[in-house]
Amino acid sequence: MASPCPACGDSIENVSLQEEEQESSLPAPRSQSVDYGFIAALLLLVSGILLVVIAYTVPREARGMNVDALTAREMEQLELYYARLGSRLDRCIIAGLGLLTLGGMLLSLLLLVSLCKGELYRRRTFMGSRGRRKTYGSTHLKMRQMNGEGRQALVESD
C-alpha cells in the first residue's frame, strides 16, 4: 500500500505519475542544435573576404579615357575623385581584413573550446572505464639496477 504524501495527502504513486505526465508534456529537445557562434564567425569571415576582393577589383585610376583631351580643371577633378576613391578603397580593405581577422579568431576560439570540451569528456569516460595502467601493451618496463661490472641496462622486460 502506498504511503500518503505529507504535503498534499496524495499517495506517492499518484505524485510520481503526475511528475511523469508533466515531464512527458514538455517539448523534447531538438536533436540538431544550431550554433550561432560558428555562424557568426563564418559570416564575419565571408564578409571580410568579400570586402577585400571588391576593394581590390575596383580600378583606382581612370581607364579608357583620353586624358589628353581633358582640360586642366577636369583633370584635377578626375584626380581628386580617384584619390578619394583610393582612400575609401583602402578603408574598405582595412575593414575587410579586420572582419576577416575577427572571424578567424572567433572561429578558432570556438573550435578550440569545442575540442577541449570533447577531449575532457572523452578523457573522463575513457579513463573512468579502466583502471590505472602500469604497462604499455603486453610488456612491463622497469629500471634495472647496476650490475657488479659497472654496466647498467636501462630497461628490462618481464
Backbone bond lengths (Angstrom), bond angles and torsions (degrees), N, CA, C in turn:
res aa  C-N    CA-C-N  psi(-1)  N-CA   C-N-CA  omega(-1)  CA-C   N-CA-C  phi
1 M - - - 1.442 - - 1.516 108.81 -
2 A 1.312 116.61 139.20 1.459 121.06 -177.34 1.514 110.31 -80.10
3 S 1.328 114.73 140.43 1.460 119.44 179.30 1.517 109.81 -82.60
4 P 1.314 118.67 146.19 1.467 120.67 -178.01 1.527 110.80 -74.68
5 C 1.297 114.96 147.61 1.465 121.64 177.01 1.524 108.34 -77.83
6 P 1.337 118.67 129.21 1.451 119.48 -177.40 1.521 113.34 -66.78
7 A 1.312 119.15 -25.44 1.461 120.92 -174.79 1.524 111.67 -79.37
8 C 1.334 117.27 -45.66 1.458 118.58 -173.93 1.516 113.44 -118.15
9 G 1.312 119.45 -9.28 1.441 122.16 178.15 1.517 113.28 87.43
10 D 1.342 119.47 -9.11 1.463 121.93 177.53 1.522 109.23 -74.72
11 S 1.312 114.99 160.58 1.457 117.99 175.71 1.525 108.48 -76.09
12 I 1.324 116.08 159.74 1.470 121.32 -177.58 1.516 110.19 -64.74
13 E 1.324 118.17 -33.49 1.460 120.39 178.87 1.521 110.65 -63.38
14 N 1.350 117.85 -41.20 1.463 121.03 179.65 1.521 111.08 -65.23
15 V 1.335 116.28 -38.57 1.468 119.71 179.73 1.515 110.76 -66.04
16 S 1.342 117.87 -42.45 1.459 119.98 179.80 1.520 111.01 -67.50
17 L 1.333 118.55 -34.72 1.466 120.85 176.38 1.523 111.18 -66.14
18 Q 1.340 115.87 -39.78 1.467 119.40 178.17 1.527 110.83 -64.74
19 E 1.334 117.53 -39.38 1.472 120.73 179.15 1.523 110.50 -64.87
20 E 1.352 116.81 -40.31 1.459 119.82 179.43 1.525 111.01 -65.09
21 E 1.335 117.10 -39.08 1.458 120.18 178.41 1.525 111.24 -65.18
22 Q 1.339 116.97 -38.14 1.464 120.15 178.99 1.520 110.46 -67.59
23 E 1.333 117.13 -40.19 1.468 120.37 179.52 1.524 110.91 -66.45
24 S 1.346 116.58 -37.57 1.460 119.14 -178.95 1.524 111.67 -72.19
25 S 1.336 117.98 -23.49 1.457 120.43 -179.84 1.527 112.32 -79.54
26 L 1.355 117.07 -16.72 1.463 120.28 177.75 1.517 109.65 -70.13
27 P 1.328 117.53 144.83 1.466 118.86 179.17 1.526 110.28 -67.29
28 A 1.311 115.27 141.94 1.466 120.76 179.76 1.522 109.12 -72.29
29 P 1.336 118.30 143.59 1.461 119.64 178.58 1.528 110.33 -66.53
30 R 1.320 115.26 146.85 1.457 119.83 -179.01 1.523 109.52 -69.91
31 S 1.305 115.17 139.68 1.457 118.83 -178.94 1.529 110.78 -77.30
32 Q 1.315 117.51 -28.23 1.458 120.70 179.11 1.517 108.38 -106.37
33 S 1.320 115.96 106.56 1.457 119.33 179.40 1.519 109.46 -90.37
34 V 1.307 115.84 144.42 1.453 121.78 178.68 1.524 107.21 -98.86
35 D 1.307 115.64 123.53 1.451 119.32 -179.52 1.530 108.13 -98.77
36 Y 1.317 114.83 105.60 1.467 120.38 -175.29 1.526 111.91 -71.49
37 G 1.306 118.38 -23.91 1.461 120.78 177.17 1.517 111.88 -63.99
38 F 1.334 116.48 -44.94 1.464 119.98 178.60 1.525 111.18 -66.77
39 I 1.323 116.46 -37.55 1.466 119.67 178.19 1.524 110.26 -64.84
40 A 1.330 117.21 -43.39 1.471 120.74 178.84 1.528 110.75 -63.68
41 A 1.326 117.22 -41.79 1.461 120.37 179.42 1.523 111.18 -63.63
42 L 1.326 116.35 -42.33 1.462 118.95 178.95 1.523 111.66 -68.00
43 L 1.331 117.55 -37.03 1.469 119.88 176.35 1.529 111.26 -64.05
44 L 1.327 117.06 -40.63 1.462 119.92 176.73 1.519 110.93 -63.26
45 L 1.313 116.88 -42.66 1.466 120.16 178.29 1.527 111.91 -61.92
46 V 1.314 116.66 -48.02 1.465 120.39 -177.09 1.526 111.07 -67.02
47 S 1.332 117.46 -41.59 1.467 118.91 179.31 1.526 110.94 -67.04
48 G 1.317 117.90 -37.14 1.465 120.12 176.36 1.517 112.12 -63.78
49 I 1.329 116.15 -42.84 1.466 120.02 178.37 1.519 110.78 -63.56
50 L 1.342 116.65 -42.85 1.468 119.96 179.10 1.529 112.03 -62.70
51 L 1.335 117.02 -42.84 1.470 119.71 178.71 1.524 111.39 -61.32
52 V 1.298 117.12 -43.69 1.473 119.95 -179.24 1.525 110.74 -66.68
53 V 1.318 117.21 -43.21 1.468 120.22 -179.27 1.524 110.85 -64.66
54 I 1.319 117.76 -44.32 1.476 120.85 179.47 1.524 110.60 -63.93
55 A 1.336 116.77 -41.82 1.466 119.71 -178.55 1.524 111.82 -65.72
56 Y 1.323 117.29 -32.80 1.463 118.89 179.46 1.525 112.79 -82.72
57 T 1.331 119.22 -19.64 1.464 120.35 -179.78 1.524 113.03 -86.62
58 V 1.324 118.50 -21.50 1.466 121.04 178.79 1.533 108.70 -72.79
59 P 1.344 117.01 128.36 1.478 118.77 -179.91 1.531 111.61 -68.32
60 R 1.311 115.53 144.41 1.465 121.39 -176.98 1.532 113.02 -102.73
61 E 1.268 116.82 2.23 1.466 119.50 178.73 1.518 109.45 -141.94
62 A 1.329 116.02 163.93 1.463 121.70 -177.59 1.524 109.36 -71.64
63 R 1.327 115.43 124.85 1.467 120.80 178.17 1.521 108.49 -122.44
64 G 1.281 115.24 145.58 1.460 120.14 176.99 1.521 113.86 76.38
65 M 1.316 117.21 11.99 1.473 120.18 178.86 1.528 108.53 -113.10
66 N 1.306 114.47 146.84 1.460 119.82 174.99 1.527 107.13 -88.13
67 V 1.314 116.80 98.65 1.468 120.75 -175.33 1.531 111.20 -73.75
68 D 1.328 117.57 -16.75 1.458 119.48 178.78 1.526 111.53 -73.66
69 A 1.332 116.71 -24.34 1.461 120.27 -177.82 1.532 112.10 -85.79
70 L 1.310 118.96 -6.10 1.465 122.36 -178.45 1.518 110.62 -85.51
71 T 1.320 114.50 150.15 1.456 119.35 174.47 1.522 109.02 -78.81
72 A 1.312 116.00 171.57 1.464 120.90 -178.04 1.528 111.26 -65.02
73 R 1.342 116.43 -40.41 1.474 119.21 179.73 1.534 111.31 -67.44
74 E 1.332 117.71 -41.06 1.458 120.22 177.28 1.525 111.58 -64.48
75 M 1.322 115.45 -39.52 1.469 120.26 178.04 1.521 110.62 -64.85
76 E 1.320 117.05 -39.88 1.461 121.36 178.61 1.528 110.30 -65.05
77 Q 1.340 117.51 -43.38 1.463 120.78 177.76 1.529 111.30 -64.46
78 L 1.325 116.55 -38.70 1.455 120.41 178.46 1.535 111.33 -65.35
79 E 1.306 116.58 -43.51 1.468 120.31 177.38 1.522 111.31 -64.82
80 L 1.332 117.07 -39.14 1.468 120.86 177.96 1.535 110.46 -65.18
81 Y 1.332 116.84 -40.61 1.466 120.52 178.22 1.523 110.74 -62.03
82 Y 1.321 117.25 -47.38 1.461 119.86 -178.43 1.524 112.14 -71.80
83 A 1.315 118.02 -25.50 1.468 120.11 173.99 1.524 110.13 -68.48
84 R 1.347 116.83 -43.60 1.473 120.23 176.46 1.527 110.84 -64.13
85 L 1.333 115.52 -42.58 1.462 119.54 178.74 1.529 110.84 -61.28
86 G 1.310 116.80 -40.99 1.468 120.46 179.07 1.522 112.20 -63.50
87 S 1.339 116.23 -41.39 1.469 118.41 179.54 1.526 110.73 -68.23
88 R 1.326 116.98 -36.91 1.470 119.69 177.30 1.526 111.36 -67.96
89 L 1.321 115.83 -38.16 1.466 118.79 176.76 1.526 111.56 -66.44
90 D 1.340 116.87 -35.67 1.460 120.16 175.38 1.534 111.10 -63.31
91 R 1.322 116.31 -41.50 1.471 119.90 175.98 1.521 111.00 -63.09
92 C 1.316 116.20 -39.32 1.461 120.96 179.02 1.536 110.21 -64.23
93 I 1.320 116.94 -39.77 1.467 120.76 177.62 1.522 110.28 -65.04
94 I 1.321 116.92 -43.93 1.468 120.26 179.69 1.531 110.51 -63.65
95 A 1.338 116.62 -42.84 1.466 119.67 178.36 1.529 110.75 -64.67
96 G 1.314 117.15 -40.74 1.471 120.87 178.29 1.510 112.05 -63.95
97 L 1.329 116.74 -41.92 1.461 119.41 177.81 1.523 111.25 -66.94
98 G 1.336 116.10 -35.46 1.467 119.33 176.30 1.516 111.68 -64.40
99 L 1.339 116.78 -44.97 1.468 120.32 177.61 1.521 111.26 -64.18
100 L 1.315 115.64 -39.55 1.459 120.43 178.30 1.525 110.96 -62.70
101 T 1.325 116.22 -43.31 1.463 120.73 178.67 1.518 111.44 -66.84
102 L 1.314 116.65 -44.66 1.464 120.68 179.94 1.530 111.13 -62.88
103 G 1.315 117.36 -44.01 1.456 120.57 178.03 1.520 112.34 -64.53
104 G 1.324 116.53 -39.98 1.460 119.80 178.34 1.518 112.30 -66.12
105 M 1.325 115.89 -41.37 1.469 119.09 178.39 1.524 110.98 -66.11
106 L 1.324 117.56 -42.32 1.457 120.94 179.53 1.523 110.75 -64.59
107 L 1.319 116.33 -42.76 1.461 120.28 179.46 1.521 111.18 -64.64
108 S 1.328 117.77 -44.36 1.463 119.71 179.22 1.524 111.14 -66.44
109 L 1.330 117.59 -36.43 1.465 120.33 177.65 1.530 110.68 -64.99
110 L 1.322 116.99 -44.36 1.467 120.15 179.37 1.523 111.75 -65.67
111 L 1.322 116.58 -39.28 1.459 119.34 177.72 1.521 111.35 -66.99
112 L 1.336 116.72 -37.99 1.458 120.69 178.36 1.521 110.88 -65.82
113 V 1.331 116.71 -42.42 1.468 120.32 178.81 1.518 110.27 -64.09
114 S 1.330 117.44 -44.65 1.465 119.21 179.92 1.522 110.91 -66.40
115 L 1.313 117.33 -34.99 1.459 120.57 177.47 1.519 110.83 -66.21
116 C 1.327 116.51 -44.27 1.467 119.89 179.61 1.523 110.99 -65.53
117 K 1.318 117.60 -41.80 1.465 119.62 178.04 1.517 110.68 -63.16
118 G 1.311 116.92 -41.35 1.457 120.53 178.66 1.510 111.59 -66.88
119 E 1.326 117.49 -40.95 1.459 120.82 178.74 1.516 110.99 -65.19
120 L 1.336 116.85 -42.93 1.453 119.17 179.97 1.516 110.76 -65.16
121 Y 1.326 116.76 -39.87 1.458 119.72 179.41 1.526 110.40 -65.26
122 R 1.330 116.04 -46.77 1.461 119.54 179.73 1.513 111.58 -64.03
123 R 1.328 117.05 -38.88 1.458 120.79 -178.97 1.522 110.12 -64.97
124 R 1.344 117.66 -42.01 1.461 120.38 179.95 1.520 111.05 -64.47
125 T 1.332 117.32 -45.43 1.462 118.93 -178.11 1.515 110.90 -73.33
126 F 1.320 117.78 -36.44 1.452 121.01 -177.81 1.524 110.67 -70.61
127 M 1.325 117.40 -46.22 1.459 120.19 -178.87 1.525 111.32 -74.48
128 G 1.321 117.50 -28.17 1.450 119.76 179.78 1.516 112.17 -72.63
129 S 1.333 117.11 -22.68 1.453 119.81 -176.39 1.518 112.42 -79.19
130 R 1.296 117.72 -19.21 1.460 119.23 -179.74 1.516 109.43 -136.48
131 G 1.279 115.62 160.55 1.461 120.71 -178.65 1.507 112.07 -77.81
132 R 1.301 116.07 -174.28 1.451 121.43 -179.91 1.521 109.42 -72.35
133 R 1.297 115.19 133.61 1.453 120.34 -178.32 1.520 109.56 -93.99
134 K 1.324 115.43 134.06 1.454 120.39 176.57 1.511 111.11 -110.29
135 T 1.305 117.51 -11.18 1.454 120.69 -178.56 1.510 109.56 -120.58
136 Y 1.289 114.71 160.96 1.453 121.29 174.53 1.517 106.55 -114.08
137 G 1.294 116.83 112.79 1.458 120.14 -176.67 1.510 110.17 69.94
138 S 1.322 116.11 -133.56 1.459 119.42 -179.75 1.524 111.50 -103.13
139 T 1.316 118.44 5.56 1.454 121.73 -177.29 1.512 109.53 -106.61
140 H 1.309 116.11 132.50 1.463 121.59 176.05 1.522 107.20 -103.15
141 L 1.334 116.09 114.67 1.460 120.61 -176.56 1.511 109.95 -100.68
142 K 1.349 116.58 138.98 1.454 120.63 175.58 1.520 108.27 -149.01
143 M 1.318 115.56 161.04 1.461 120.59 179.72 1.531 109.12 -77.33
144 R 1.296 116.71 140.19 1.460 122.03 178.99 1.520 109.01 -98.76
145 Q 1.286 116.07 146.62 1.459 121.47 176.58 1.522 109.20 -75.26
146 M 1.329 115.06 157.24 1.461 119.28 177.40 1.522 108.81 -68.42
147 N 1.324 115.33 139.96 1.458 118.31 177.03 1.531 109.57 -85.77
148 G 1.283 118.53 177.70 1.456 122.48 -174.24 1.520 114.01 -68.31
149 E 1.328 119.16 -19.15 1.460 121.67 -177.68 1.525 112.69 -84.85
150 G 1.282 118.11 -1.44 1.466 120.70 179.43 1.509 113.64 90.32
151 R 1.335 117.31 -2.87 1.461 119.84 176.82 1.512 109.05 -92.32
152 Q 1.310 113.32 152.52 1.464 118.09 -177.74 1.527 109.47 -133.10
153 A 1.290 115.97 127.07 1.457 120.68 170.70 1.517 106.49 -90.04
154 L 1.302 116.55 128.99 1.457 119.39 -174.49 1.517 112.79 -70.74
155 V 1.320 116.40 -40.39 1.455 119.56 -173.37 1.510 109.09 -135.92
156 E 1.294 116.26 140.30 1.459 120.30 171.65 1.504 107.46 -129.04
157 S 1.298 115.51 153.85 1.464 118.92 178.53 1.507 108.94 -114.47
158 D 1.330 114.98 147.55 1.469 120.42 179.64 1.490 110.34 -87.16
